[in-house]
């Protein structure tokens, strides 16, 4: 038993002696394995770092491309907005131009309507003036006819001697060849006699104011018949045409016209023949 106890003690001592040494060896082994593991970890980490480093430029390029695309999109949107604004501006300008043209057209139409109304008004005024003038002319003609009738009623007042004197004077002043005996005032060197004032002429002379010589004051001066009408003496300068009636001065309506710088006596029955006459007070 004693031997067994000694042996056990010896074995336990050896074990105690061996355990620290083994533990120290293990620690040394671990120290030796740790750098290898770290190196292995670093070697394993390098491909990941390299892959990450390779992914970074690609990500940056992708980000740049996205940024460029976004910037291009913004530029395109800005361009489209500008184009839309320009188109809207052109549309508004066209609308304003059309409105201005329509306004001008309406103004022109209004102006034309006013001008047409004014023209129509002037035409109405002219028509009224003409109607008034025609009415006055008819009234004047009626008065002249009444005066002629009154003078005709006074025919019996002339004495036979007066009738003989007038007939002789008119017959002596009758033309045998009117075309060769007649001369107008231009051929005679111009008219130098008395001129009737314009307002007086318009009221009593011209084509619208005819009268009859019969019954008017009558004289023979230098062999030429002379009669008085509206305060003026009218002297016959031309002979009267041979184809007129023998008593035209009693029965035909005559009128005095100023034309071609001289006065002429016209017979209503022969309106194309004018005899030169001279006027005095």
Secondary structure, DSSP 4 states (H G I P E B T S, - for coil): -HHHHHHHHHHHHHHHHHHHHHHHHHHHHHHHHHHHHHHHHHHHHHHHHHHHHHHHHHHHHHHHHHHHHHHHHHHHHHHHHHHHHHHHHHHHHHHHHHHHHHHHHHHHHHHHHHHHHHHHHHHHHHHHHHHHHHHHHHHHHHHHHHHHHHHHHTGGGS-HHHHHHHHHHHHHTB-S-HHHH---TTTTT---S----HHHHHHH-STT--B-STTS-EEEETTEEEEEETTEEEEE-SPBPTTS-TTHHHHS-EEEEEETTEEEEEETTEEEEEEEEEEE-
